[in-house]
Amino acid sequence: MTKDELKEYIASHFAKTLTLLDTGRYDPVYLVSPENLHAVALALRDDATLQFDFLCNLGGIDTKQQFEVSYQLASIAKNLRLDLKLRLAYDQAEVVTVTDIWPAANWYEREMWELYGINIKGHDNLTQFLLPDNWDQGHPMRKDWDAPDFIRLPEIGA
């Protein structure tokens, strides 16, 4: 299946839940609502034509206006790739876990919780593992994060 065929298939089968974004330079990127994430992820994995069985990466982005969460998926059997993107309000930064669909999400979701403060509903082990055990200075990947010994560098291109 080519990338154009993948886009056509997604448009015909997931039109109500996925919106193609223009940001996918190499792989298609789709916007999904937080409410639909789990159902869409399960459908993408279980669809016999797609078989997105591998979560390559999961990361958070703080845009200062909102959080974005990006899921990079691959289908090993079908040699396909695509990205899902969620947008979360700052004051409601919460998403449901996908560890039951892709167990690899476990550590990535813990990173998002620890570094960005994005709550992962249904995750059974949201414990700190990157920051020191006595860390009590917030979430260091947030753009508004500040600490007494933190020196902020100028923004690139500013």
PyRosetta script that sets phi, psi and omega in degrees:
from pyrosetta import init, pose_from_sequence

init()
pose = pose_from_sequence("MTKDELKEYIASHFAKTLTLLDTGRYDPVYLVSPENLHAVALALRDDATLQFDFLCNLGGIDTKQQFEVSYQLASIAKNLRLDLKLRLAYDQAEVVTVTDIWPAANWYEREMWELYGINIKGHDNLTQFLLPDNWDQGHPMRKDWDAPDFIRLPEIGA")
pose.set_psi(1, 128.6)
pose.set_omega(1, 177.1)
pose.set_phi(2, -80.0)
pose.set_psi(2, 171.3)
pose.set_omega(2, 178.1)
pose.set_phi(3, -64.3)
pose.set_psi(3, -37.1)
pose.set_omega(3, 177.6)
pose.set_phi(4, -66.6)
pose.set_psi(4, -39.3)
pose.set_omega(4, 177.3)
pose.set_phi(5, -65.6)
pose.set_psi(5, -38.2)
pose.set_omega(5, 176.5)
pose.set_phi(6, -61.5)
pose.set_psi(6, -45.8)
pose.set_omega(6, 179.2)
pose.set_phi(7, -61.2)
pose.set_psi(7, -41.0)
pose.set_omega(7, 178.8)
pose.set_phi(8, -65.5)
pose.set_psi(8, -41.5)
pose.set_omega(8, -179.9)
pose.set_phi(9, -64.1)
pose.set_psi(9, -45.0)
pose.set_omega(9, 178.7)
pose.set_phi(10, -62.3)
pose.set_psi(10, -43.0)
pose.set_omega(10, 180.0)
pose.set_phi(11, -62.1)
pose.set_psi(11, -36.5)
pose.set_omega(11, -177.4)
pose.set_phi(12, -82.6)
pose.set_psi(12, -23.6)
pose.set_omega(12, -176.4)
pose.set_phi(13, -109.9)
pose.set_psi(13, -19.7)
pose.set_omega(13, -174.9)
pose.set_phi(14, -130.8)
pose.set_psi(14, 25.0)
pose.set_omega(14, -174.8)
pose.set_phi(15, -60.1)
pose.set_psi(15, -30.8)
pose.set_omega(15, -177.8)
pose.set_phi(16, -78.9)
pose.set_psi(16, -18.5)
pose.set_omega(16, -173.6)
pose.set_phi(17, -119.7)
pose.set_psi(17, -17.0)
pose.set_omega(17, -178.5)
pose.set_phi(18, -124.3)
pose.set_psi(18, 135.6)
pose.set_omega(18, 177.6)
pose.set_phi(19, -119.3)
pose.set_psi(19, 123.7)
pose.set_omega(19, 179.3)
pose.set_phi(20, -70.5)
pose.set_psi(20, 130.0)
pose.set_omega(20, 177.6)
pose.set_phi(21, -100.1)
pose.set_psi(21, 159.2)
pose.set_omega(21, 179.8)
pose.set_phi(22, -82.2)
pose.set_psi(22, -2.5)
pose.set_omega(22, -172.2)
pose.set_phi(23, -83.4)
pose.set_psi(23, -6.1)
pose.set_omega(23, -176.7)
pose.set_phi(24, -81.4)
pose.set_psi(24, 90.9)
pose.set_omega(24, -178.5)
pose.set_phi(25, -72.3)
pose.set_psi(25, -41.8)
pose.set_omega(25, -177.2)
pose.set_phi(26, -107.2)
pose.set_psi(26, -43.6)
pose.set_omega(26, 179.0)
pose.set_phi(27, -121.9)
pose.set_psi(27, 147.1)
pose.set_omega(27, 178.2)
pose.set_phi(28, -61.7)
pose.set_psi(28, 141.8)
pose.set_omega(28, 177.9)
pose.set_phi(29, -119.2)
pose.set_psi(29, 128.3)
pose.set_omega(29, -178.3)
pose.set_phi(30, -119.0)
pose.set_psi(30, 138.3)
pose.set_omega(30, 173.9)
pose.set_phi(31, -87.4)
pose.set_psi(31, 132.1)
pose.set_omega(31, 177.1)
pose.set_phi(32, -130.6)
pose.set_psi(32, 144.3)
pose.set_omega(32, 178.6)
pose.set_phi(33, -77.8)
pose.set_psi(33, 150.5)
pose.set_omega(33, 178.4)
pose.set_phi(34, -56.6)
pose.set_psi(34, -33.3)
pose.set_omega(34, -178.9)
pose.set_phi(35, -67.6)
pose.set_psi(35, -29.0)
pose.set_omega(35, -176.9)
pose.set_phi(36, -97.7)
pose.set_psi(36, -5.6)
pose.set_omega(36, -173.0)
pose.set_phi(37, -53.3)
pose.set_psi(37, -54.0)
pose.set_omega(37, -172.9)
pose.set_phi(38, -63.0)
pose.set_psi(38, -45.0)
pose.set_omega(38, -179.3)
pose.set_phi(39, -64.4)
pose.set_psi(39, -41.0)
pose.set_omega(39, 179.6)
pose.set_phi(40, -67.2)
pose.set_psi(40, -43.9)
pose.set_omega(40, 179.9)
pose.set_phi(41, -60.4)
pose.set_psi(41, -43.2)
pose.set_omega(41, 178.6)
pose.set_phi(42, -64.0)
pose.set_psi(42, -42.7)
pose.set_omega(42, 179.8)
pose.set_phi(43, -65.6)
pose.set_psi(43, -40.4)
pose.set_omega(43, 178.8)
pose.set_phi(44, -64.6)
pose.set_psi(44, -37.2)
pose.set_omega(44, 178.2)
pose.set_phi(45, -70.8)
pose.set_psi(45, -42.4)
pose.set_omega(45, -172.1)
pose.set_phi(46, -88.9)
pose.set_psi(46, -10.5)
pose.set_omega(46, 178.7)
pose.set_phi(47, -66.3)
pose.set_psi(47, 122.9)
pose.set_omega(47, -175.3)
pose.set_phi(48, -63.4)
pose.set_psi(48, -27.5)
pose.set_omega(48, 179.3)
pose.set_phi(49, -78.5)
pose.set_psi(49, -31.2)
pose.set_omega(49, -175.0)
pose.set_phi(50, -99.8)
pose.set_psi(50, -54.2)
pose.set_omega(50, 179.7)
pose.set_phi(51, 53.2)
pose.set_psi(51, 52.8)
pose.set_omega(51, 176.1)
pose.set_phi(52, -73.8)
pose.set_psi(52, 89.0)
pose.set_omega(52, -171.9)
pose.set_phi(53, -101.8)
pose.set_psi(53, 2.7)
pose.set_omega(53, -174.8)
pose.set_phi(54, -134.5)
pose.set_psi(54, 121.1)
pose.set_omega(54, 172.5)
pose.set_phi(55, -90.6)
pose.set_psi(55, 106.3)
pose.set_omega(55, -176.7)
pose.set_phi(56, -73.4)
pose.set_psi(56, -40.2)
pose.set_omega(56, -175.5)
pose.set_phi(57, -162.2)
pose.set_psi(57, 157.1)
pose.set_omega(57, 177.2)
pose.set_phi(58, -146.0)
pose.set_psi(58, 127.6)
pose.set_omega(58, -177.2)
pose.set_phi(59, -145.3)
pose.set_psi(59, 159.2)
pose.set_omega(59, 178.3)
pose.set_phi(60, -108.1)
pose.set_psi(60, 154.0)
pose.set_omega(60, 178.4)
pose.set_phi(61, -137.9)
pose.set_psi(61, 130.3)
pose.set_omega(61, 174.9)
pose.set_phi(62, -103.1)
pose.set_psi(62, 112.9)
pose.set_omega(62, -179.0)
pose.set_phi(63, -95.2)
pose.set_psi(63, 5.9)
pose.set_omega(63, -173.7)
pose.set_phi(64, 77.8)
pose.set_psi(64, -27.0)
pose.set_omega(64, 176.5)
pose.set_phi(65, -97.4)
pose.set_psi(65, -28.3)
pose.set_omega(65, -176.7)
pose.set_phi(66, -161.9)
pose.set_psi(66, 173.9)
pose.set_omega(66, 170.7)
pose.set_phi(67, -102.4)
pose.set_psi(67, 147.3)
pose.set_omega(67, 170.6)
pose.set_phi(68, -123.2)
pose.set_psi(68, 142.5)
pose.set_omega(68, 177.1)
pose.set_phi(69, -122.2)
pose.set_psi(69, 128.4)
pose.set_omega(69, -176.6)
pose.set_phi(70, -115.5)
pose.set_psi(70, 128.0)
pose.set_omega(70, 178.3)
pose.set_phi(71, -112.1)
pose.set_psi(71, 118.8)
pose.set_omega(71, 178.4)
pose.set_phi(72, -101.4)
pose.set_psi(72, 117.7)
pose.set_omega(72, -173.1)
pose.set_phi(73, -113.3)
pose.set_psi(73, 151.4)
pose.set_omega(73, 175.3)
pose.set_phi(74, -138.8)
pose.set_psi(74, 148.9)
pose.set_omega(74, 170.6)
pose.set_phi(75, -111.0)
pose.set_psi(75, 108.5)
pose.set_omega(75, -178.1)
pose.set_phi(76, -66.2)
pose.set_psi(76, -44.9)
pose.set_omega(76, -176.5)
pose.set_phi(77, -66.5)
pose.set_psi(77, -34.9)
pose.set_omega(77, -174.9)
pose.set_phi(78, -103.6)
pose.set_psi(78, -2.0)
pose.set_omega(78, -180.0)
pose.set_phi(79, 54.3)
pose.set_psi(79, 53.4)
pose.set_omega(79, -179.7)
pose.set_phi(80, -124.2)
pose.set_psi(80, 154.6)
pose.set_omega(80, 175.0)
pose.set_phi(81, -142.7)
pose.set_psi(81, 146.7)
pose.set_omega(81, 170.4)
pose.set_phi(82, -158.9)
pose.set_psi(82, 164.8)
pose.set_omega(82, 178.2)
pose.set_phi(83, -119.7)
pose.set_psi(83, 142.4)
pose.set_omega(83, 170.8)
pose.set_phi(84, -109.7)
pose.set_psi(84, 141.8)
pose.set_omega(84, 178.0)
pose.set_phi(85, -129.6)
pose.set_psi(85, 135.2)
pose.set_omega(85, 175.3)
pose.set_phi(86, -112.7)
pose.set_psi(86, 148.3)
pose.set_omega(86, 172.4)
pose.set_phi(87, -119.3)
pose.set_psi(87, 129.1)
pose.set_omega(87, -176.1)
pose.set_phi(88, -125.1)
pose.set_psi(88, 136.4)
pose.set_omega(88, 175.8)
pose.set_phi(89, -67.4)
pose.set_psi(89, 147.7)
pose.set_omega(89, -179.5)
pose.set_phi(90, -55.6)
pose.set_psi(90, -44.1)
pose.set_omega(90, -175.0)
pose.set_phi(91, -83.1)
pose.set_psi(91, -4.7)
pose.set_omega(91, 177.8)
pose.set_phi(92, -132.4)
pose.set_psi(92, 45.2)
pose.set_omega(92, -177.0)
pose.set_phi(93, -76.6)
pose.set_psi(93, 88.3)
pose.set_omega(93, -176.7)
pose.set_phi(94, -148.8)
pose.set_psi(94, 137.9)
pose.set_omega(94, 179.6)
pose.set_phi(95, -143.8)
pose.set_psi(95, 152.4)
pose.set_omega(95, -179.5)
pose.set_phi(96, -81.9)
pose.set_psi(96, 146.5)
pose.set_omega(96, -179.2)
pose.set_phi(97, -67.8)
pose.set_psi(97, 150.9)
pose.set_omega(97, 173.4)
pose.set_phi(98, -119.3)
pose.set_psi(98, 20.1)
pose.set_omega(98, -179.2)
pose.set_phi(99, -65.6)
pose.set_psi(99, -24.3)
pose.set_omega(99, 177.1)
pose.set_phi(100, -74.7)
pose.set_psi(100, -18.4)
pose.set_omega(100, 178.7)
pose.set_phi(101, -95.2)
pose.set_psi(101, -48.9)
pose.set_omega(101, 178.2)
pose.set_phi(102, -128.3)
pose.set_psi(102, 101.0)
pose.set_omega(102, -179.1)
pose.set_phi(103, -55.1)
pose.set_psi(103, -24.6)
pose.set_omega(103, 178.9)
pose.set_phi(104, -62.1)
pose.set_psi(104, -17.6)
pose.set_omega(104, 179.7)
pose.set_phi(105, -67.3)
pose.set_psi(105, -17.7)
pose.set_omega(105, -174.0)
pose.set_phi(106, -51.6)
pose.set_psi(106, -58.2)
pose.set_omega(106, -176.6)
pose.set_phi(107, -71.7)
pose.set_psi(107, -38.0)
pose.set_omega(107, 179.1)
pose.set_phi(108, -61.0)
pose.set_psi(108, -42.2)
pose.set_omega(108, 179.7)
pose.set_phi(109, -66.9)
pose.set_psi(109, -36.5)
pose.set_omega(109, 176.6)
pose.set_phi(110, -64.7)
pose.set_psi(110, -38.9)
pose.set_omega(110, 176.1)
pose.set_phi(111, -60.5)
pose.set_psi(111, -46.0)
pose.set_omega(111, 179.9)
pose.set_phi(112, -61.0)
pose.set_psi(112, -42.0)
pose.set_omega(112, 179.5)
pose.set_phi(113, -65.2)
pose.set_psi(113, -45.7)
pose.set_omega(113, -175.7)
pose.set_phi(114, -71.6)
pose.set_psi(114, -44.7)
pose.set_omega(114, -172.3)
pose.set_phi(115, -88.7)
pose.set_psi(115, -31.3)
pose.set_omega(115, -178.8)
pose.set_phi(116, -109.0)
pose.set_psi(116, -18.6)
pose.set_omega(116, -175.4)
pose.set_phi(117, 78.7)
pose.set_psi(117, 18.3)
pose.set_omega(117, 176.9)
pose.set_phi(118, -80.3)
pose.set_psi(118, 121.1)
pose.set_omega(118, -178.6)
pose.set_phi(119, -76.0)
pose.set_psi(119, 138.2)
pose.set_omega(119, 179.6)
pose.set_phi(120, -111.8)
pose.set_psi(120, 103.1)
pose.set_omega(120, -179.3)
pose.set_phi(121, -68.9)
pose.set_psi(121, 131.2)
pose.set_omega(121, 176.1)
pose.set_phi(122, 88.2)
pose.set_psi(122, -4.1)
pose.set_omega(122, 177.4)
pose.set_phi(123, -74.3)
pose.set_psi(123, 132.4)
pose.set_omega(123, -172.9)
pose.set_phi(124, -92.4)
pose.set_psi(124, 3.4)
pose.set_omega(124, -178.4)
pose.set_phi(125, -150.4)
pose.set_psi(125, 58.7)
pose.set_omega(125, 177.1)
pose.set_phi(126, -80.9)
pose.set_psi(126, 82.3)
pose.set_omega(126, 177.8)
pose.set_phi(127, -124.1)
pose.set_psi(127, 150.8)
pose.set_omega(127, -178.1)
pose.set_phi(128, -68.1)
pose.set_psi(128, 136.7)
pose.set_omega(128, 175.7)
pose.set_phi(129, -143.0)
pose.set_psi(129, -10.4)
pose.set_omega(129, 179.2)
pose.set_phi(130, -100.0)
pose.set_psi(130, -39.2)
pose.set_omega(130, -177.5)
pose.set_phi(131, -89.2)
pose.set_psi(131, 160.9)
pose.set_omega(131, 178.8)
pose.set_phi(132, -57.3)
pose.set_psi(132, 152.3)
pose.set_omega(132, -177.2)
pose.set_phi(133, -58.4)
pose.set_psi(133, -31.7)
pose.set_omega(133, -177.6)
pose.set_phi(134, -95.1)
pose.set_psi(134, 15.6)
pose.set_omega(134, -177.8)
pose.set_phi(135, -64.2)
pose.set_psi(135, 125.7)
pose.set_omega(135, 177.8)
pose.set_phi(136, -140.6)
pose.set_psi(136, 31.5)
pose.set_omega(136, -175.3)
pose.set_phi(137, -108.8)
pose.set_psi(137, 21.7)
pose.set_omega(137, 175.8)
pose.set_phi(138, 91.9)
pose.set_psi(138, -154.4)
pose.set_omega(138, -173.5)
pose.set_phi(139, -112.5)
pose.set_psi(139, 104.9)
pose.set_omega(139, -168.3)
pose.set_phi(140, -69.9)
pose.set_psi(140, -11.0)
pose.set_omega(140, 178.3)
pose.set_phi(141, -91.5)
pose.set_psi(141, -2.1)
pose.set_omega(141, 175.9)
pose.set_phi(142, -76.1)
pose.set_psi(142, 140.4)
pose.set_omega(142, -177.9)
pose.set_phi(143, -68.3)
pose.set_psi(143, -22.1)
pose.set_omega(143, 178.0)
pose.set_phi(144, -93.3)
pose.set_psi(144, 6.9)
pose.set_omega(144, -179.0)
pose.set_phi(145, -70.1)
pose.set_psi(145, 141.5)
pose.set_omega(145, 178.6)
pose.set_phi(146, -150.0)
pose.set_psi(146, 147.8)
pose.set_omega(146, 177.5)
pose.set_phi(147, -144.8)
pose.set_psi(147, 159.6)
pose.set_omega(147, -175.7)
pose.set_phi(148, -57.3)
pose.set_psi(148, -35.7)
pose.set_omega(148, -177.0)
pose.set_phi(149, -102.2)
pose.set_psi(149, 13.9)
pose.set_omega(149, -177.7)
pose.set_phi(150, -91.2)
pose.set_psi(150, 128.9)
pose.set_omega(150, 178.1)
pose.set_phi(151, -111.1)
pose.set_psi(151, 114.1)
pose.set_omega(151, -178.1)
pose.set_phi(152, -80.9)
pose.set_psi(152, 127.7)
pose.set_omega(152, 176.3)
pose.set_phi(153, -84.8)
pose.set_psi(153, 155.9)
pose.set_omega(153, 179.2)
pose.set_phi(154, -65.9)
pose.set_psi(154, 150.1)
pose.set_omega(154, 176.6)
pose.set_phi(155, -64.5)
pose.set_psi(155, 141.3)
pose.set_omega(155, 176.6)
pose.set_phi(156, -69.3)
pose.set_psi(156, 132.3)
pose.set_omega(156, 178.8)
pose.set_phi(157, 83.6)
pose.set_psi(157, 1.2)
pose.set_omega(157, -179.7)
pose.set_phi(158, -83.3)
pose.dump_pdb("model.pdb")
